[in-house]
Amino acid sequence: VPDYSKIIKNARENRKLSQKDLAFKINEKESVIHRLETESMSPSYTLAKKLEKALEIKIIDKISEVEIPKLDTDSKNLTIGDIIKIKKK
């Protein structure tokens, strides 16, 4: 979500939590919370999930499903070139 920093800060402030309190609640450093709120860093997926749970917010966009071609599992001679071709599709 593009506005993740505002969402995190507003949710934290609405719960009357300091950055230190939130950091303790999700087992992170206070500096991590500060960097998130100032957009100095983006949250990893794991960190975003912890924040969503602790603050009851939604900051992870759903990723649309991507069709992944099925590999021929009978082939024992799969090369890196085959993998690159699959990835480019």
Buried (B, 14 or more C-beta within 10 A) or exposed (E): EEEBBEBBBBBBEEEEBEBEEBBBBBEBEBEBBBBBBEEEBEBEEEBBBBBBEBBEBEBBEEEEEEEEEEEEEEEEEEEEEEEEEEEEE
